[in-house]
Amino acid sequence: MGIIWTILIGFVAGVVAKFITPGSNEPSGFILTTILGIVGAFVATYLGQAMGWYAPYEGAGFIGAVVGAIIVLMVWGFASRRA
């Protein structure tokens, strides 16, 4: 159930992060944005557990997932401009 919750939070976090991320006005598609948001939620969960912020059975909260999604979106934007 924790993975499903992380996916749902990541979906919403990806949409929110798309609106907050500076320089993300270029169209990258709804599906790509939500996938990157889900990846960001998993990154936030993994980093939070590695740093000791979350217990091994806990996932990142909404704010952590949004921050993770913003980081992933910024890295994706940087990498896609380079290619």
C-alpha positions in Angstrom: 0.0 0.0 0.0 3.0 2.3 0.6 4.1 2.2 -3.0 0.6 3.1 -4.3 0.4 6.0 -1.8 3.9 7.2 -3.1 2.7 7.0 -6.7 -0.5 9.0 -5.9 1.4 11.6 -4.0 4.0 11.8 -6.7 1.4 12.3 -9.3 0.0 15.3 -7.6 3.5 16.5 -6.6 4.6 16.4 -10.2 1.7 18.6 -11.3 2.4 21.1 -8.5 6.1 21.1 -9.2 5.6 21.8 -12.8 3.8 25.0 -11.9 6.4 26.1 -9.3 9.6 25.1 -11.2 11.3 28.1 -12.8 11.9 27.8 -16.5 9.6 24.9 -16.9 7.3 26.7 -19.3 8.3 24.6 -22.3 5.8 21.9 -23.1 7.0 18.6 -21.9 3.7 16.8 -21.7 1.4 15.8 -18.9 2.5 12.2 -18.8 6.2 13.0 -18.6 5.6 15.6 -15.8 3.6 13.1 -13.7 6.2 10.4 -14.3 9.0 12.8 -13.1 6.8 13.7 -10.2 6.4 10.0 -9.2 10.2 9.6 -9.6 10.7 12.7 -7.4 8.4 11.2 -4.7 10.5 8.0 -4.7 13.7 10.0 -4.6 12.4 12.0 -1.6 11.3 8.8 0.1 14.7 7.1 -0.4 16.7 10.2 0.6 14.5 10.8 3.6 14.9 7.2 4.8 18.7 7.4 4.2 19.0 10.6 6.1 16.9 9.2 9.0 14.0 11.6 8.5 11.6 8.8 7.8 11.3 5.3 9.2 11.9 2.4 6.8 8.2 1.9 6.4 7.3 5.6 5.9 7.1 7.4 2.6 7.8 11.1 1.9 5.0 13.5 2.7 3.5 15.8 0.2 6.0 18.6 0.7 8.9 16.2 0.5 7.5 14.7 -2.7 7.0 18.2 -4.2 10.6 19.1 -3.4 11.8 15.8 -4.8 9.8 16.4 -8.0 11.1 19.9 -8.3 14.7 18.6 -8.1 14.0 15.9 -10.7 12.3 18.3 -13.0 15.2 20.8 -12.8 17.7 18.0 -13.5 15.5 16.8 -16.4 15.3 20.3 -17.8 19.1 20.8 -17.6 19.8 17.4 -19.2 17.3 17.9 -22.0 18.8 21.3 -22.9 22.2 19.8 -23.1 21.2 17.0 -25.4 
